[in-house]
Amino acid sequence: MSIVLLSIKPRFAEEILSGNKRFELRAGSGIPSGARVVLYVSSPVKAIIGEFTAGRVFTGSYDYVVKVVSRTPCSGVSEEDYGYIRGRKRKVMAIEVLNPMRYCKYVSLGELRLVGLKNPPRSYQFLHPENPVHMAVLELVDRARECRL
C-alpha cells in the first residue's frame, strides 16, 4: 500500500476530517486509489493530525476534474479548491476521501524534525518504508493513530 504525506491548510483538513469534504484537489498525478493519505496541517497547527484512504482518483485536465467533481452531490469542494488547480499546465487530480480519521494525539513539526524530516512537503510526498527517516515518521504516526486517551 502506498503512503502519502499530504500538506493541507487547517480549514480543509477540518472539512475532510469532519466528513464534509469528499474530494481533495491537487496539481500533479500519481496518488493511487487505496493509498493511505496522512494529513500534515500547515501553520498555525504545524502537525500531522489525521488521515484518510484515497478512494477513486480522477486525473486529467482541469476541465475534466471540475466536471467529475461537480457531478458529485455534496462534494465539499469550494471555489478556493478550484482556484488551487486552475491554470495548471500539467495534470490535476481529484482524490476521493474515504474513512477520514482524526488522530487522538498529534505529531508536531518539532517531533518530525527530531526524527530527520526537515520540512513537510509543499504539496505531497510518498513515504517509503525502506527510507529510515520515513520509517521513523511512520512510527510516530502509527503511535498517534493508536494512542489511548
N, C-alpha and C positions, 0 to 999 in steps of 0.2 A: 504494500500500500504506500502511496506517495504521501508525504507530509509536507505541508506548505506553511511557512510563517508569513502572514499577511499583515502589513501595516494598514491601519484604518483610523479614521477620525473618531473621537469618542461618540459623537451623535449617531454615526452609522453603526458602530459596534452595539450600542444600546438598542437600536432598532432591530438588528439581527438577533441579539440575544433575547429580546422580548418576543420574538416571533412575528414582528410587524414587517420586516423586510425579507422578501423571499428570493431576491436576486442581488448579487454583488457584481458591479460592473468594473472591468479592468481593461487597461490597454494591454496588448500582447495576447499571447495564446500559450497553451501548454499545460494548464492545470487540468488533470484528468478527472473524469467522473469517479466518485468513490474516494477521492483524496480527503485526508484529514487536514482541515484548514484551521490553524492556530492563529488567534487574533492578538496581535500586538497593537495596543491602543496608543496613539500618539499623544502629544502634550495637550493638556496638563497631566494626564494619567500616567503615561510612560510605563506601561506594564502589559504583560500578557494576562488577559482576563477570562478567556474562554475559547471555544472552538465550535466548528460545525463540520458536517460532512458535505462535500460537494456532490450535488445531485447531477442533473443534466448540465452540461456545459455547452453553450452555444457560442461558436466562434465565427467571425466573419467581418464584414464591413460594418460601419456604424449604423447604416440604414437597416441592415439585416437584423442586428442585435436589438435595435429600438423596436422593430416590427415584432420580433418574438416576444420581448418583454411586455410590450403594450397590449398584446393579446392575452396576457395572463391577468385575471382579475386579482385585485389587491396585491400587486407585485411589491409594493412598498418602495418602488424606485421613484425618486424625486427628480425635479429639473436639475438640481445640483449634481446628482449622479450622472445624468446625461451630459452635463457640461464637462465632467471629468474626462469623458471619452470622445466628445465631439471634436472633429477636426483632426483626429489621429490618422496618420498616413498608413500605419500598419494595422493589422487585425486587432479587433477588440473582442472581449468575451463577456458573457453573462453567466455567472456561476449560480446555479440554484442552491439555495440554503436549505439543508436538511438537518434535523436533530441538533439545533443550537443548544449549547451547554455553557453556562457560566461556571467558572471555577469557584470553589469555596475559599481558595487562597490565591492571591495574585502573585505573579512573578515580576518583580520590578526591573527596570533597566539596570539598576545597580547590581542586582543579582546576576543578570545576563552578562554584564561586563566582567564580573568576578570569575565566570567560567570561560571567558575568552571571546564572547560575541561583542565586538567593539561597538557596532551600531546596528540597529534594526534595519531591515531593507526599506528602500524608498517605496516600493510597491509590494513585491513578494519575492520570496526565495524558497527553494526546496531545501529541506533539512535531510541530510544523508546520514544514516546510522553509522557508516564507516568513517565519518569525519568526527574526530574526538570532541571538537567544540560543539558540533551539532548534537552529538550523543549527550553531552553534559546539559545542553539546553533541554533536550527531550526528557532527561531525568528530572529536571526542575519542573517541567510542565506536567509530567505524569504525577509527581508528588502533589502539585497544586490541584490537579484534577481529582485526585483520590483522597484528599485530606479529610480528616474527621473533625468536625466542629465540637 
